[in-house]
Amino acid sequence: MQRRTLLTLGIASAAVLAVAGGTAALLRPGLHTGVLTDAGREVFSAMGRGILDKSLPDQEGPRQIALQGLLARIDVLAQGLAPHAQTELSQLLSLLASAPGRLVMTGLATPWATASVADIQQALQGMRVSGLAIRQQAYAALHDITAGAYFSDSATWALLGYPGPLNV
């Protein structure tokens, strides 16, 4: 393939991805007024299942309650972000909620809601060790938000062996 052809193909692909990502962000934003939308909740629910797998309750009922609590705490966290950070998080969630964005950013072809924990963990590991800084940054943001929001609840401290803050 000639260099010009390769450059043209790269530019065209980037333009298509930018238009598709922008359209997805307009149609399915990840946040609305600082609160997770259905698209954002779907992504962070999957992040919770993948990142917190062994920390979540084993039984399905308590597991779903823990994930709902996680999503509620992420809403609180997102509302505390600066407007530009809310916009960036919304764009990331929107991209990950779309099938093409999920495939490009994570390599995961299966929708978040039906992906297995092992598939989600493999996709996250691919992002973590990626040669592309944007994939690593997206992983770091998703990981830190998920873990921070989950372990900020005092009910989860016992899982870490943390007795809680000392009385001073």
Secondary structure in CASP SS format (residue, H / E / C, confidence):
PFRMAT SS
TARGET T0000
AUTHOR 0000-0000-0000
METHOD secondary structure of the structure
MODEL  1
M C 1.00
Q C 1.00
R H 1.00
R H 1.00
T H 1.00
L H 1.00
L H 1.00
T H 1.00
L H 1.00
G H 1.00
I H 1.00
A H 1.00
S H 1.00
A H 1.00
A H 1.00
V H 1.00
L H 1.00
A H 1.00
V H 1.00
A H 1.00
G H 1.00
G H 1.00
T H 1.00
A H 1.00
A H 1.00
L H 1.00
L H 1.00
R C 1.00
P C 1.00
G C 1.00
L E 1.00
H E 1.00
T C 1.00
G C 1.00
V E 1.00
L E 1.00
T C 1.00
D H 1.00
A H 1.00
G H 1.00
R H 1.00
E H 1.00
V H 1.00
F H 1.00
S H 1.00
A H 1.00
M H 1.00
G H 1.00
R H 1.00
G H 1.00
I H 1.00
L C 1.00
D H 1.00
K H 1.00
S H 1.00
L C 1.00
P C 1.00
D C 1.00
Q C 1.00
E H 1.00
G H 1.00
P H 1.00
R H 1.00
Q H 1.00
I H 1.00
A H 1.00
L H 1.00
Q H 1.00
G H 1.00
L H 1.00
L H 1.00
A H 1.00
R H 1.00
I H 1.00
D H 1.00
V H 1.00
L H 1.00
A H 1.00
Q H 1.00
G C 1.00
L C 1.00
A C 1.00
P H 1.00
H H 1.00
A H 1.00
Q H 1.00
T H 1.00
E H 1.00
L H 1.00
S H 1.00
Q H 1.00
L H 1.00
L H 1.00
S H 1.00
L H 1.00
L H 1.00
A H 1.00
S C 1.00
A H 1.00
P H 1.00
G H 1.00
R H 1.00
L H 1.00
V H 1.00
M H 1.00
T H 1.00
G C 1.00
L C 1.00
A C 1.00
T C 1.00
P C 1.00
W H 1.00
A H 1.00
T H 1.00
A C 1.00
S C 1.00
V H 1.00
A H 1.00
D H 1.00
I H 1.00
Q H 1.00
Q H 1.00
A H 1.00
L H 1.00
Q H 1.00
G H 1.00
M H 1.00
R H 1.00
V C 1.00
S C 1.00
G C 1.00
L C 1.00
A H 1.00
I H 1.00
R H 1.00
Q H 1.00
Q H 1.00
A H 1.00
Y H 1.00
A H 1.00
A H 1.00
L H 1.00
H H 1.00
D H 1.00
I H 1.00
T H 1.00
A H 1.00
G H 1.00
A H 1.00
Y H 1.00
F H 1.00
S C 1.00
D C 1.00
S H 1.00
A H 1.00
T H 1.00
W H 1.00
A H 1.00
L H 1.00
L H 1.00
G C 1.00
Y C 1.00
P C 1.00
G C 1.00
P C 1.00
L C 1.00
N C 1.00
V C 1.00
END
